[in-house]
Amino acid sequence: MEAAEFRKRGKEMVDYIADYLEKIDKRQVFPDVEPGYLRTLIPDCAPQDPESFEDVFKDIEKIIMPGVTHWHSPYFFAYFPAASSFPALLADMLCGGIGCVGFSWAASPACTELETVMLDWLGKMINLPEEFLAGKEGQGGGVIQGSASEATLISLLAARTKTIRRVQSEKPELTEADIMGRLVAYASDQAHSSVERAALIGGVKIRSVSSDDTFSVCGSALQKVLDEDKTSGLIPFFFCATLGTTPCCSFDKLLELGPICNKENIWMHIDAAYAGSAFICPEFRHLLNGVEFADSFNFNPHKWLLVNFDCSAMWVKKRSDLTGAFKLEPLYLQHHHQESGLVTDYRHWQIPLGRRFRSLKLWFVLRMYGVTGLQEHIRKHVRLSHQFEHLVLQDERFEVCAEVVLGLVCFRMKGSNELNEALLKSINEAKKIHLVPCHLREKFVLRFAICSRTVESTHIKFAWQHISELATDLLKTWEQNHHQQ
């Protein structure tokens, strides 16, 4: 394909994507396919001779779309939002077009410098303490990771290195292996599974800390497990606090946890993957109080800030803690500006070497929406979740299972887990809307997350009416079955 054809096909593709997103509400939100559907639709091997763009393009609707779950549909209420907007998509095209691999400043100065400045912009939008910003002479700074899971892993590995060095300087007789075997990380029993996975990859023990009746971890619960482990000769070194847990969007009590971590020499990382975007609104910023005690903090603009995947924003108070853990300098990656003090080489801040020019997406979105446009997006989603909560509470057959703070409502029918499993099954088999469940203590709970950029009040009413009708049908058959028994 030459440039002339690329111009023509590029315009066709933009039209196709715009049509797809504009008319996405007409598509069934969840696909009708069975596992293995795609293999039967395409040849066994790659073609020997080139095919035309028309042939490839025709197959998008025939082969790909039948197997797509439409995350941007206004009837998608599962997981958490996956952000998308036209400015972000245009920026992604430019990122692909420039095609640099920005592992160092020299590999593409704009790629590195725009990222540093964008993370400062974003940090100021959520009123992060000054020490997390790079500024012109700061010791902290931000970096775009691929996901919150990566940010947790990176912070755990940096904490591990820092602790090993500290303990070895205090007790030189201990080997690295001695210390590794005694390290323990901690997270809430409501924390995302990626925290446990980070400990698995990091080769350290992890303990879950019991959450209270609001599904939050408080200071006394953390102190209790720390004391037990220290008595056993273990070395606590890392705590991952969650702001906006995946099951029910609960918030760990940073103002109690932070001082304990600081006193005990424990690295506190804050995972605010979903909820972090809301902190751009002054009325939600109090949820971040206590961040001043943290060593690292992360949230995903690619969830709720209209920047499409992947764009996970991570900040550290002392960037030398990260770079000190991962720095290797082969000759082929060195450049003559690296010791200037003005240069960031992001390869030392992450697991992969290569990186895409992801800050373009932030730059386009922050400029074209402005802070006020993004605040309105967040506030609209929060209003819609309270609308859904209100509808649930008006029906005495249902209960809301956790406080609704942002855009997630956890609800269920009053009754057994089996009843709620049957309700979810009928909702997802009808394929008019899409939901996923969670467990809160021993209860099977349905999660209703406000996700799509284009979701409106009418979609919320439709979803509730649909759920309510399915519940009525289910209760009839449920009662008949029980009578027969």
Disulfide bonds with the S-S distance in Angstrom:
none
